[in-house]
Amino acid sequence: MKNLNKEKILKTLSSVFDPEINVNIVDLGLIYEVKILKNEIIILMTLTTPTCPFGEFLVNQVESALLLLEGVKNVKVEITFDPPWEISKLSENAKDELGIL
C-alpha cells in the first residue's frame, strides 16, 4: 500500500455509480473522508437520502472496488448523515451530467 494515496482511492471510487442517478459517488459528493492505515482503508460516506434503497449496494461496491487495489487487506465503510447530503455537494462534472446549472 506504499503507493496508495487519497487521489488514487478517489479515482478508484469514481468507478462506483449510483444506480438511480447514474453519476459516480465521488462526483455526487458522497465521499466525506478517506483514511489510509497500514493495510486498511476507512471511508466515511453518506447517501443522498437516509432511505436510499441502494445504500447496502453502494457500500458493497465501495468495498469491492477498493479491495482490488494492491496491498489493501481490509476496507471499512462508515455511513453518516451528518452533515446530510445536499445538491451543493455535486461536482461541476455531475452538475453538467445532470443538467443542473
C-alpha positions as CSV (number, residue, x, y, z in Angstrom):
1,M,0.0,0.0,0.0
2,K,3.0,2.3,-0.2
3,N,1.9,3.8,-3.5
4,L,-1.6,4.3,-2.3
5,N,-2.9,7.8,-1.7
6,K,-6.2,9.6,-1.4
7,E,-6.2,10.6,-5.1
8,K,-5.8,7.0,-6.2
9,I,-8.6,5.9,-3.9
10,L,-10.9,8.6,-5.1
11,K,-10.1,7.7,-8.7
12,T,-11.0,4.1,-7.9
13,L,-14.2,5.1,-6.3
14,S,-15.1,7.1,-9.4
15,S,-15.9,3.8,-11.0
16,V,-18.8,3.3,-8.5
17,F,-22.0,4.7,-9.8
18,D,-25.3,5.4,-8.0
19,P,-27.7,3.2,-10.0
20,E,-30.6,5.6,-9.6
21,I,-28.8,8.8,-10.7
22,N,-26.1,7.2,-12.9
23,V,-23.3,9.5,-11.6
24,N,-20.3,8.3,-9.8
25,I,-20.3,8.6,-6.0
26,V,-17.2,10.9,-5.9
27,D,-18.9,13.4,-8.3
28,L,-22.1,13.1,-6.3
29,G,-20.2,14.3,-3.2
30,L,-21.0,11.2,-1.2
31,I,-17.4,10.6,0.0
32,Y,-16.7,12.7,3.0
33,E,-13.4,11.3,4.3
34,V,-10.7,8.8,3.3
35,K,-8.2,7.3,5.8
36,I,-5.3,5.1,4.9
37,L,-4.0,2.9,7.6
38,K,-1.3,0.2,7.4
39,N,-3.3,-2.2,5.3
40,E,-6.8,-0.8,5.7
41,I,-8.8,1.9,4.1
42,I,-11.6,3.6,6.0
43,I,-14.2,5.5,4.0
44,L,-16.7,7.9,5.6
45,M,-19.5,8.5,3.2
46,T,-23.1,9.5,3.0
47,L,-26.1,8.6,0.8
48,T,-28.4,11.0,-1.0
49,T,-31.1,10.2,1.5
50,P,-31.4,8.1,4.7
51,T,-33.9,5.9,2.9
52,C,-31.8,5.3,-0.2
53,P,-32.7,1.8,-1.4
54,F,-29.2,1.3,-2.8
55,G,-27.3,2.0,0.4
56,E,-26.1,-1.5,1.0
57,F,-25.4,-2.0,-2.7
58,L,-23.2,1.1,-2.7
59,V,-21.3,0.1,0.4
60,N,-20.6,-3.3,-1.2
61,Q,-19.4,-1.7,-4.4
62,V,-17.0,0.6,-2.5
63,E,-15.6,-2.3,-0.6
64,S,-15.2,-4.4,-3.7
65,A,-13.5,-1.7,-5.7
66,L,-11.0,-0.8,-3.0
67,L,-10.1,-4.4,-2.2
68,L,-8.9,-4.7,-5.8
69,L,-6.1,-2.2,-5.0
70,E,-2.7,-3.7,-4.4
71,G,-1.9,-4.3,-0.7
72,V,-5.4,-3.5,0.6
73,K,-6.4,-6.2,3.1
74,N,-9.5,-4.5,4.6
75,V,-12.0,-1.8,3.8
76,K,-14.3,-0.3,6.3
77,V,-17.2,1.9,5.1
78,E,-18.9,4.1,7.6
79,I,-22.2,5.8,6.7
80,T,-23.1,9.2,8.2
81,F,-25.8,11.7,7.6
82,D,-24.0,14.5,9.5
83,P,-23.9,16.6,7.5
84,P,-26.7,15.4,5.3
85,W,-26.1,15.3,1.6
86,E,-27.4,18.2,-0.4
87,I,-27.2,19.2,-4.0
88,S,-24.4,21.7,-3.4
89,K,-22.1,18.7,-2.9
90,L,-22.3,17.8,-6.6
91,S,-19.1,18.4,-8.6
92,E,-19.3,20.6,-11.6
93,N,-19.0,17.5,-13.8
94,A,-22.0,15.9,-12.0
95,K,-24.0,19.2,-12.4
96,D,-23.2,19.1,-16.1
97,E,-24.2,15.4,-16.4
98,L,-27.5,16.1,-14.6
99,G,-28.2,19.3,-16.4
100,I,-28.1,21.4,-13.2
101,L,-27.0,25.0,-13.6
